[in-house]
């Protein structure tokens, strides 16, 4: 499944003058359940719920919510990925991604229908990235340097043209024109497009000393609004071009000499949004006048890449985070002078990943920022877990009374590592590799060594570096480097005393080390798999594999690392699942359609415990 490096914030507000407590509480167990959102032209708000076949709908800007239950026909195809999209007729589509893409359309009343049959070639398509439509109801996507067009029924795909550089973004029906933005060597290049004759014309470019080095988020550093005004958010300030990129000038904003992280134009709501590290602005008149909204900056420290103001009281935003924790969300409301957080049912829903260290000390992560917080009075009050302006981003338990902390300073953009005991009072720095590499994960082999691996890019090639230390005497030594072009979902772990490296893909990359990570050889255990969804290393030297086998099909498999993987049973055949095997032979399995199950005999028999879940919405067929 394609993982999008966008982590979602959702912010919604009520009529001006309401108090914070007039909000209707969002009917979710946790705000982190929100997977994607879409807003229609009539200001309807749709929320896709992660891990469950639920879409919530609010027709009154968040005051009340009603369910839209996804029909069960698609359950056998799903693997926790839903993207919402509003089309040119204001209709809601939902995209299900499971190696290929399935498309469903909501009729606005009570039923879903197929928008078309299975679309095999839209694996890169998501509702929030490169899919757009024109006034004729034709759909467009891009892949790399190439444009494609689909007809209204999604039954015909046509290649239009190739651009000289990688495409960052494109715009259709802007004053009867179409434009494309590409990126190359710190330079945004602008082209006009004639999609009928399949030609393009170079207009101009914008180059700065340091615009943005990550192309995946580069599209949010430049935008084109109606009236063909071009905007760029650069490290030198916010710029605008009124002559289609031939000349540029700074936008009339106070203190427009700082780094702008984000610029975006919402063509449905017709608003511009721009953000620095400390200020957020929006404009509803094509950039002539800007209004500052500073409600989020003190609390949220991510890289904003989407912000939409529905009206003067209602908004939401999306942010790409530094942490690994996944989707984070927050609701706010507009009062006379400020925005404030909306409350939800469970006061602990703003926290997750709890660590109970003693009778009073609890460590948890904040939904707002993925930073850790601490409570020294058993959860009554909370404070940030930080040291000299460095926020804790990850905690690794080395043994019962020793923890490794990964910390980050947002202002300096520096990383460091510290050791502490279970009281989390005294901290000692420890050096692991280069500070420009980010901690990915760790593994422990037979309680003798701890191995951590860091990842970064080298000449645009992702790689991991592995460092090792004895558990009883922490001192880090470099052991090896592994190159892999899909590092985002890579996994290092141990089966007994043997380290394994798994990189998902088709086929997957599966390596084994016979010398504690110093050298690696290809392991052929997964050679008979067409694709692997996940791999779990459990105690008692068992490896669980969820994937599609060439002859056995889709199922849950198990191996001891020597014999080839075999199906655990027929229970999970033709189903994806999430699995916890930390307490083997006790297993926990979760599937969207089947529900939540436990097994006491290593997966042979499974007991349905879905009815015990404390969720408001449950699969009625489970």
C-alpha positions as CSV (number, residue, x, y, z in Angstrom):
1,X,0.0,0.0,0.0
2,X,1.2,3.4,-0.9
3,X,1.9,5.3,2.3
4,X,1.5,9.0,2.1
5,X,3.9,11.1,4.1
6,X,1.1,13.5,5.0
7,X,-0.1,13.3,8.6
8,X,-3.6,14.8,9.0
9,X,-4.8,17.6,11.3
10,X,-8.6,18.4,11.3
11,X,-9.8,21.7,12.6
12,X,-13.5,22.7,12.7
13,X,-15.4,25.7,14.1
14,X,-18.8,27.0,14.9
15,X,-20.7,30.3,14.6
16,X,-18.8,33.3,15.8
17,X,-19.5,34.1,19.5
18,X,-20.2,30.5,20.7
19,X,-18.2,29.4,23.7
20,X,-15.8,26.5,23.6
21,X,-18.2,24.2,25.3
22,X,-21.0,24.6,22.8
23,X,-19.2,22.1,20.5
24,X,-20.9,18.8,19.6
25,X,-18.3,16.2,20.7
26,X,-16.9,14.3,17.7
27,X,-18.1,10.7,17.9
28,X,-14.8,9.0,17.8
29,X,-12.8,7.1,20.5
30,X,-9.7,9.1,19.5
31,X,-8.9,11.9,17.1
32,X,-6.1,9.8,15.7
33,X,-8.8,7.7,14.1
34,X,-9.3,10.3,11.4
35,X,-7.7,9.1,8.1
36,X,-8.7,11.6,5.5
37,X,-11.2,14.5,5.1
38,X,-12.9,16.2,2.2
39,X,-15.0,19.4,2.0
40,X,-17.6,20.0,-0.7
41,X,-18.6,23.3,-2.2
42,X,-21.7,23.4,-0.1
43,X,-19.4,23.2,3.0
44,X,-20.3,19.5,3.9
45,X,-17.4,17.9,5.8
46,X,-16.6,14.2,5.3
47,X,-14.3,12.2,7.6
48,X,-12.9,8.8,6.8
49,X,-12.3,6.7,9.9
50,X,-9.0,4.8,10.0
51,X,-9.3,1.0,10.3
52,X,-13.1,0.9,10.1
53,X,-15.5,1.1,7.2
54,X,-16.9,4.4,8.4
55,X,-17.3,7.8,6.9
56,X,-18.7,10.6,9.1
57,X,-20.7,13.5,7.6
58,X,-21.4,16.9,9.1
59,X,-23.7,19.3,7.2
60,X,-23.4,22.1,9.7
61,X,-19.7,22.7,10.0
62,X,-19.1,20.3,12.8
63,X,-22.0,21.0,15.1
64,X,-23.5,17.5,14.5
65,X,-22.4,14.4,12.7
66,X,-24.1,11.5,11.0
67,X,-22.8,8.2,9.8
68,X,-22.2,6.9,6.3
69,X,-21.6,3.2,6.6
70,X,-19.5,1.8,3.8
71,X,-21.1,-1.3,2.2
72,X,-19.4,-4.6,2.9
73,X,-18.9,-5.6,-0.7
74,X,-15.5,-4.0,-0.6
75,X,-14.4,-5.4,2.8
76,X,-12.4,-8.3,1.2
77,X,-10.3,-5.8,-0.7
78,X,-9.5,-3.3,2.0
79,X,-6.2,-2.8,3.8
80,X,-6.8,0.3,5.9
81,X,-6.4,2.9,3.2
82,X,-9.2,5.3,2.2
83,X,-8.8,8.6,0.4
84,X,-11.7,11.0,0.0
85,X,-12.2,13.2,-3.1
86,X,-14.9,15.8,-4.2
87,X,-15.4,15.8,-8.0
88,X,-16.6,18.5,-10.4
89,X,-20.3,17.8,-9.6
90,X,-19.6,18.1,-5.8
91,X,-20.0,14.3,-5.4
92,X,-18.0,12.3,-2.9
93,X,-15.7,9.5,-4.0
94,X,-13.8,7.1,-1.9
95,X,-10.6,5.5,-3.2
96,X,-9.6,2.1,-1.7
97,X,-6.0,1.2,-2.3
98,X,-4.9,-2.4,-2.1
99,X,-2.1,-2.7,-4.6
100,X,-4.6,-1.4,-7.2
101,X,-7.4,1.2,-6.7
102,X,-11.1,0.7,-6.2
103,X,-13.4,3.6,-6.7
104,X,-16.8,4.1,-5.0
105,X,-19.2,7.0,-5.4
106,X,-21.7,8.2,-2.7
107,X,-25.2,9.0,-4.0
108,X,-25.7,11.6,-1.3
109,X,-28.6,9.7,0.3
110,X,-28.0,6.1,1.4
111,X,-26.0,4.1,-1.1
112,X,-22.6,3.6,-2.7
113,X,-22.0,2.4,-6.2
114,X,-19.0,1.5,-8.3
115,X,-17.7,4.5,-10.2
116,X,-16.1,1.9,-12.5
117,X,-14.6,-1.5,-12.3
118,X,-11.2,-2.1,-10.6
119,X,-8.7,0.5,-11.8
120,X,-5.4,-1.3,-12.1
121,X,-3.1,1.5,-13.1
122,X,-3.9,4.1,-10.4
123,X,-1.6,2.8,-7.7
124,X,0.0,6.3,-7.3
125,X,-3.4,8.1,-7.1
126,X,-4.7,9.6,-3.9
127,X,-7.5,12.0,-3.4
128,X,-5.2,14.6,-1.9
129,X,-2.3,14.6,-4.3
130,X,-2.3,14.5,-8.1
131,X,-5.9,13.9,-9.2
132,X,-7.7,16.9,-10.6
133,X,-10.6,17.5,-13.0
134,X,-11.6,20.1,-15.5
135,X,-15.0,21.7,-16.3
136,X,-15.7,19.0,-18.8
137,X,-15.6,16.3,-16.1
138,X,-12.3,14.8,-17.4
139,X,-9.8,13.6,-14.8
140,X,-6.1,14.1,-14.9
141,X,-3.1,12.7,-13.0
142,X,0.6,12.9,-13.4
143,X,3.4,10.3,-12.8
144,X,6.9,11.7,-12.7
145,X,7.2,13.9,-15.8
146,X,4.1,12.6,-17.6
147,X,0.5,13.8,-17.8
148,X,-2.5,11.4,-18.3
149,X,-6.2,11.9,-18.8
150,X,-9.2,9.8,-18.0
151,X,-12.7,10.1,-19.3
152,X,-15.8,10.6,-17.1
153,X,-16.3,6.9,-16.7
154,X,-12.7,6.1,-15.8
155,X,-12.7,3.6,-18.7
156,X,-10.1,5.2,-20.9
157,X,-6.6,6.4,-20.0
158,X,-4.7,8.6,-22.5
159,X,-1.1,9.9,-22.3
160,X,-1.0,13.6,-23.0
161,X,2.6,14.9,-22.8
162,X,6.0,14.7,-21.1
163,X,7.5,17.7,-19.3
164,X,11.3,18.3,-19.2
165,X,11.4,18.0,-15.4
166,X,9.6,16.3,-12.6
167,X,6.0,17.7,-12.2
168,X,5.3,19.4,-8.8
169,X,1.8,20.5,-9.4
170,X,-0.6,21.6,-12.2
171,X,-3.7,23.8,-12.5
172,X,-6.7,23.4,-14.9
173,X,-9.3,26.0,-16.0
174,X,-7.5,29.1,-14.6
175,X,-9.0,31.9,-16.7
176,X,-9.5,29.3,-19.5
177,X,-5.8,28.4,-19.2
178,X,-3.9,25.4,-17.8
179,X,-0.5,25.6,-16.1
180,X,2.2,23.2,-14.9
181,X,5.0,23.7,-12.3
182,X,8.1,21.5,-12.4
183,X,11.1,21.4,-10.1
184,X,14.8,21.1,-10.9
185,X,17.9,22.1,-9.0
186,X,16.3,24.5,-6.5
187,X,14.3,26.0,-9.3
188,X,10.5,26.0,-9.9
189,X,9.8,26.2,-13.7
190,X,6.4,27.3,-15.1
191,X,4.7,26.1,-18.3
192,X,1.4,26.8,-20.0
193,X,-0.4,23.7,-21.3
194,X,-2.5,23.1,-24.3
195,X,-4.1,19.7,-23.5
196,X,-6.0,19.5,-26.8
197,X,-2.9,19.8,-29.0
198,X,-0.7,18.0,-26.3
199,X,1.9,20.8,-26.2
200,X,3.4,23.1,-23.6
201,X,5.2,26.5,-23.6
202,X,7.9,27.6,-21.1
203,X,6.9,30.8,-19.2
204,X,9.6,31.5,-16.6
205,X,11.1,30.2,-13.4
206,X,11.8,31.1,-9.7
207,X,15.1,30.3,-8.2
208,X,16.1,30.9,-4.5
209,X,19.2,30.1,-2.5
210,X,17.3,27.3,-0.7
211,X,13.7,26.8,-1.8
212,X,13.0,23.2,-0.8
213,X,15.0,20.1,-1.2
214,X,12.3,17.5,-0.8
215,X,10.3,17.3,-4.0
216,X,7.5,15.3,-2.3
217,X,6.5,18.4,-0.4
218,X,7.7,20.9,-3.0
219,X,4.2,21.4,-4.4
220,X,3.2,23.2,-1.2
221,X,5.9,25.9,-1.8
222,X,4.3,27.2,-4.9
223,X,0.8,27.7,-6.2
224,X,-1.3,29.5,-8.9
225,X,-4.5,31.2,-7.9
226,X,-7.4,32.5,-10.0
227,X,-6.5,35.5,-12.2
228,X,-3.2,33.6,-12.9
229,X,-1.3,35.0,-9.9
230,X,1.8,32.9,-9.2
231,X,3.0,32.5,-5.6
232,X,6.2,31.0,-4.1
233,X,6.9,30.4,-0.4
234,X,10.7,30.6,-0.1
235,X,13.3,30.9,2.6
236,X,13.6,34.6,1.6
237,X,9.9,35.4,2.0
238,X,6.6,35.1,0.1
239,X,6.7,36.2,-3.5
240,X,4.1,36.8,-6.2
241,X,4.2,37.2,-10.0
242,X,1.4,38.9,-11.8
243,X,2.9,38.2,-15.3
244,X,3.0,34.4,-15.2
245,X,6.5,34.1,-13.7
246,X,8.3,36.6,-15.9
247,X,9.0,38.9,-12.9
248,X,8.5,38.5,-9.1
249,X,7.9,40.8,-6.2
250,X,7.4,40.3,-2.5
251,X,3.9,40.1,-1.1
252,X,2.7,43.0,0.9
253,X,3.0,41.4,4.4
254,X,4.6,42.7,7.5
255,X,8.0,41.2,8.2
256,X,8.1,39.4,4.8
257,X,11.8,38.5,5.1
258,X,11.5,35.3,7.0
259,X,11.2,31.7,5.7
260,X,7.7,30.8,4.5
261,X,7.1,27.1,4.8
262,X,3.9,26.8,3.0
263,X,1.6,28.3,0.3
264,X,-1.6,26.8,-1.0
265,X,-4.6,27.9,-3.0
266,X,-7.9,26.1,-2.5
267,X,-9.8,26.2,-5.8
268,X,-13.0,25.0,-4.3
269,X,-13.1,27.5,-1.4
270,X,-11.1,30.1,-3.3
271,X,-8.7,30.9,-0.4
272,X,-5.0,31.4,-0.3
273,X,-3.0,30.1,2.8
274,X,0.6,30.9,3.7
275,X,2.6,30.0,6.8
276,X,5.9,30.8,8.5
277,X,7.3,29.0,11.5
278,X,5.4,31.4,13.8
279,X,2.6,33.0,11.7
280,X,-0.3,31.7,9.6
281,X,-2.1,33.9,7.0
282,X,-5.0,33.5,4.6
283,X,-6.4,35.6,1.9
284,X,-9.9,35.4,0.2
285,X,-9.2,38.0,-2.5
286,X,-6.3,36.5,-4.5
287,X,-3.6,37.8,-2.2
288,X,-4.5,41.5,-2.1
289,X,-5.3,41.4,1.7
290,X,-4.1,38.9,4.2
291,X,-5.6,38.0,7.6
292,X,-3.3,36.5,10.3
293,X,-4.5,33.5,12.4
294,X,-2.0,32.5,15.1
295,X,-4.0,29.9,17.0
296,X,-1.8,26.8,16.3
297,X,1.8,27.9,16.2
298,X,2.7,27.7,19.9
299,X,1.4,24.1,20.1
300,X,1.9,22.4,16.8
301,X,5.4,22.1,15.5
302,X,5.1,20.2,12.2
303,X,5.6,21.1,8.6
304,X,2.3,22.4,7.4
305,X,1.3,21.4,3.9
306,X,-2.5,21.9,3.7
307,X,-4.7,24.5,5.4
308,X,-8.3,25.3,4.4
309,X,-10.5,28.1,5.8
310,X,-14.1,27.1,5.2
311,X,-15.4,30.4,6.4
312,X,-14.6,32.9,9.2
313,X,-15.3,30.2,11.9
314,X,-14.4,26.9,10.4
315,X,-11.0,25.5,9.2
316,X,-8.8,22.4,9.0
317,X,-5.2,21.7,8.2
318,X,-2.7,19.0,7.4
319,X,0.8,18.6,8.6
320,X,3.8,16.4,7.8
321,X,5.4,15.4,11.1
322,X,8.8,14.5,12.3
323,X,7.6,11.5,14.3
324,X,6.6,8.0,13.3
325,X,3.3,7.9,15.2
326,X,0.9,8.4,12.3
327,X,-2.1,10.5,11.9
328,X,-2.7,13.3,14.5
329,X,-5.7,15.5,14.6
330,X,-7.1,18.5,16.5
331,X,-10.3,20.4,16.4
332,X,-10.6,24.1,17.1
333,X,-13.4,26.7,17.2
334,X,-13.5,30.4,16.5
335,X,-14.7,32.8,19.2
336,X,-14.7,36.6,19.1
337,X,-11.0,37.0,19.1
338,X,-9.3,33.6,19.2
339,X,-9.4,29.9,18.2
340,X,-9.6,27.2,20.8
341,X,-9.5,23.4,21.0
342,X,-12.6,21.3,20.8
343,X,-13.0,18.7,23.6
344,X,-13.9,15.1,22.9
345,X,-15.3,12.3,25.0
346,X,-12.1,10.8,26.4
347,X,-9.7,13.3,28.1
348,X,-6.8,10.9,27.3
349,X,-7.7,10.9,23.6
350,X,-5.1,13.6,23.2
351,X,-2.5,11.2,24.4
352,X,-1.4,7.7,23.3
353,X,1.5,5.3,23.6
354,X,1.5,5.2,27.4
355,X,4.5,4.0,29.4
356,X,3.8,3.3,33.1
357,X,7.3,3.5,34.8
358,X,6.3,3.3,38.5
359,X,3.3,4.0,40.7
360,X,3.2,7.7,39.9
361,X,5.3,8.4,36.7
362,X,3.6,7.9,33.4
363,X,5.1,8.8,30.0
364,X,2.9,9.3,26.9
365,X,2.9,10.9,23.5
366,X,0.8,14.0,22.6
367,X,-1.6,13.8,19.7
368,X,-0.8,17.5,19.0
369,X,2.9,17.1,18.2
370,X,4.0,13.5,18.8
371,X,6.3,14.9,21.5
372,X,6.3,13.0,24.8
373,X,4.8,14.4,27.9
374,X,5.2,13.2,31.5
375,X,2.9,13.0,34.6
376,X,4.4,12.6,38.0
377,X,1.1,12.2,39.8
378,X,-0.4,9.2,38.0
379,X,-2.0,11.2,35.1
380,X,-3.6,14.1,37.0
381,X,-1.4,16.7,35.4
382,X,1.0,16.6,32.5
383,X,4.1,18.5,31.4
384,X,6.4,18.3,28.3
385,X,9.2,15.7,28.5
386,X,12.1,17.8,27.3
387,X,15.7,18.8,28.1
388,X,17.2,22.2,27.3
389,X,14.6,22.9,24.5
390,X,15.0,19.4,23.0
391,X,11.8,17.5,22.7
392,X,11.7,13.7,23.2
393,X,10.6,12.0,19.9
394,X,11.3,8.4,20.6
395,X,11.9,6.2,23.7
396,X,13.7,2.8,23.5
397,X,13.7,0.5,26.5
398,X,17.2,-1.1,26.5
399,X,16.5,-3.1,29.7
400,X,14.4,-2.7,32.9
401,X,16.2,0.4,34.2
402,X,17.8,2.0,31.1
403,X,16.1,3.9,28.3
404,X,17.5,5.5,25.2
405,X,15.9,8.8,24.2
406,X,15.9,10.4,20.7
407,X,15.4,14.2,21.0
408,X,14.9,17.0,18.5
409,X,15.2,20.8,18.8
410,X,12.7,22.4,16.4
411,X,14.4,25.9,16.4
412,X,17.9,24.6,15.7
413,X,16.7,21.5,13.8
414,X,19.2,19.4,15.7
415,X,19.0,15.8,16.9
416,X,20.7,14.1,19.8
417,X,20.5,11.0,22.0
418,X,20.4,10.6,25.8
419,X,20.3,7.8,28.3
420,X,18.2,7.8,31.5
421,X,16.9,5.4,34.1
422,X,13.3,4.7,34.9
423,X,12.9,7.9,36.9
424,X,13.5,10.1,33.9
425,X,15.3,12.7,36.0
426,X,19.0,12.5,35.1
427,X,20.0,12.4,31.5
428,X,23.4,11.5,29.9
429,X,24.2,12.2,26.3
430,X,25.3,9.4,24.0
431,X,26.6,9.8,20.5
432,X,25.2,7.5,17.7
433,X,26.5,8.2,14.2
434,X,25.9,11.6,12.6
435,X,23.4,14.0,13.9
436,X,21.9,14.6,10.4
437,X,20.5,11.1,10.3
438,X,17.2,10.2,11.9
439,X,16.5,7.3,14.2
440,X,14.4,4.7,12.5
441,X,14.1,1.8,14.8
442,X,16.1,-0.7,16.9
443,X,16.3,-4.4,17.8
444,X,17.8,-6.5,20.6
445,X,19.3,-9.9,20.1
446,X,19.2,-12.4,23.0
447,X,19.5,-9.5,25.6
448,X,23.2,-9.1,24.7
449,X,23.4,-6.3,22.1
450,X,21.1,-3.4,21.1
451,X,21.3,-2.4,17.5
452,X,19.8,0.9,16.3
453,X,19.5,2.0,12.7
454,X,19.5,5.5,11.3
455,X,18.3,6.5,7.9
456,X,19.0,9.4,5.5
457,X,19.5,10.1,1.8
458,X,22.9,9.8,0.0
459,X,22.8,11.2,-3.6
460,X,19.0,10.7,-3.4
461,X,19.4,7.1,-2.5
462,X,17.8,6.1,0.9
463,X,19.9,4.0,3.2
464,X,20.2,2.8,6.8
465,X,23.3,2.8,9.0
466,X,23.4,0.2,11.8
467,X,25.1,0.9,15.1
468,X,25.6,-1.6,17.9
469,X,26.2,-1.5,21.6
470,X,26.5,-4.1,24.4
471,X,23.4,-3.7,26.6
472,X,25.4,-3.7,29.9
473,X,28.0,-1.1,28.8
474,X,26.6,1.4,26.3
475,X,29.1,2.4,23.7
476,X,28.1,2.6,20.0
477,X,30.1,1.2,17.1
478,X,29.2,1.4,13.4
479,X,28.6,-2.1,11.9
480,X,27.1,-1.8,8.4
481,X,25.0,0.1,5.8
482,X,22.1,-1.2,3.9
483,X,20.8,0.4,0.7
484,X,17.1,0.2,-0.1
485,X,14.8,2.3,-2.3
486,X,11.8,1.8,0.0
487,X,13.1,2.7,3.3
488,X,9.9,4.2,4.8
489,X,8.5,0.8,5.7
490,X,11.7,-1.1,6.2
491,X,12.1,-3.2,9.4
492,X,15.1,-4.6,11.3
493,X,14.5,-7.3,13.9
494,X,15.9,-10.5,15.4
495,X,14.7,-14.1,15.3
496,X,16.6,-15.6,18.2
497,X,20.2,-14.3,17.8
498,X,20.0,-13.8,14.0
499,X,19.2,-10.2,12.7
500,X,16.9,-9.9,9.7
501,X,16.2,-6.9,7.4
502,X,12.9,-6.6,5.6
503,X,12.2,-4.1,2.9
504,X,8.6,-4.3,1.5
505,X,8.1,-4.4,-2.3
506,X,7.3,-6.7,-5.2
507,X,9.3,-8.8,-4.6
508,X,10.3,-7.9,-1.0
509,X,13.9,-7.4,0.1
510,X,14.8,-9.9,2.8
511,X,18.3,-10.1,4.2
512,X,20.0,-12.0,7.1
513,X,23.1,-11.4,9.1
514,X,25.1,-14.2,10.6
515,X,27.5,-11.9,12.4
516,X,25.4,-9.4,14.4
517,X,24.7,-7.1,11.5
518,X,28.3,-6.6,10.2
519,X,27.6,-8.3,6.9
520,X,24.3,-9.2,5.2
521,X,23.3,-11.9,2.7
522,X,20.0,-12.4,0.8
523,X,17.6,-14.8,2.6
524,X,15.4,-16.8,0.3
525,X,12.5,-17.5,2.7
526,X,10.2,-15.0,0.9
527,X,11.1,-16.0,-2.7
528,X,7.7,-17.6,-3.2
529,X,5.8,-14.5,-2.2
530,X,4.4,-12.1,-4.8
531,X,4.0,-9.4,-2.2
532,X,4.4,-9.1,1.6
533,X,2.2,-6.8,3.7
534,X,4.1,-7.2,7.0
535,X,6.5,-9.5,8.8
536,X,6.5,-10.1,12.6
537,X,9.3,-11.6,14.6
538,X,7.9,-13.2,17.7
539,X,9.4,-15.0,20.7
540,X,10.3,-18.7,20.4
541,X,12.0,-17.9,17.1
542,X,8.8,-17.7,15.0
543,X,8.4,-15.4,12.0
544,X,4.9,-14.5,10.9
545,X,4.3,-13.2,7.3
546,X,1.1,-11.7,5.9
547,X,1.2,-11.6,2.1
548,X,0.3,-13.2,-1.2
549,X,2.0,-16.5,-1.9
550,X,2.5,-17.6,-5.5
551,X,0.6,-20.9,-4.9
552,X,-1.1,-20.5,-1.5
553,X,-2.6,-17.1,-2.2
554,X,-3.3,-14.4,0.4
555,X,-3.0,-15.7,4.0
556,X,-1.1,-15.5,7.3
557,X,2.1,-17.7,7.2
558,X,4.6,-18.8,9.8
559,X,8.2,-20.1,9.7
560,X,11.0,-20.9,12.1
561,X,13.5,-19.2,9.8
562,X,14.7,-22.5,8.4
563,X,11.7,-24.1,6.7
564,X,9.7,-22.3,4.1
565,X,6.7,-20.3,5.4
566,X,3.4,-22.3,5.7
567,X,-0.2,-21.1,6.3
568,X,-1.0,-20.8,10.0
569,X,-4.5,-22.0,9.2
570,X,-7.3,-21.2,6.7
571,X,-8.9,-18.7,9.0
572,X,-7.2,-15.6,7.5
573,X,-7.2,-16.9,3.9
574,X,-8.0,-14.1,1.4
575,X,-7.8,-11.5,4.2
576,X,-5.3,-8.9,5.2
577,X,-4.8,-8.4,9.0
578,X,-2.8,-6.7,11.6
579,X,-1.1,-9.1,14.0
580,X,0.5,-8.9,17.5
581,X,2.7,-11.9,18.3
582,X,4.7,-10.4,21.2
583,X,3.3,-13.1,23.6
584,X,3.5,-16.1,21.4
585,X,1.7,-18.5,21.3
586,X,-1.0,-16.0,22.3
587,X,-1.8,-13.9,19.1
588,X,-4.1,-11.0,18.4
589,X,-5.4,-10.5,14.8
590,X,-7.5,-7.6,13.4
591,X,-9.2,-7.3,10.1
592,X,-11.6,-4.6,8.9
593,X,-14.3,-7.0,7.8
594,X,-13.8,-10.0,10.1
595,X,-13.1,-8.0,13.3
596,X,-10.8,-8.6,16.3
597,X,-9.7,-12.1,17.2
598,X,-7.4,-13.8,19.7
599,X,-5.7,-17.2,19.5
600,X,-4.2,-19.2,22.4
601,X,-2.7,-21.9,20.2
602,X,-0.3,-20.0,17.8
603,X,-3.0,-19.2,15.3
604,X,-4.8,-22.6,14.8
605,X,-8.0,-21.5,16.4
606,X,-9.4,-18.0,16.7
607,X,-11.9,-16.4,19.1
608,X,-14.0,-13.4,18.1
609,X,-13.8,-10.6,20.7
610,X,-15.1,-7.8,18.4
611,X,-18.1,-7.2,20.6
612,X,-15.9,-6.3,23.6
613,X,-14.4,-3.2,21.8
614,X,-15.2,0.1,23.4
615,X,-15.9,1.7,20.0
616,X,-19.2,3.5,19.2
617,X,-19.0,1.9,15.7
618,X,-18.5,-1.8,15.2
619,X,-18.7,-4.1,12.2
620,X,-22.3,-5.5,12.5
621,X,-21.3,-8.6,10.6
622,X,-18.3,-9.5,12.7
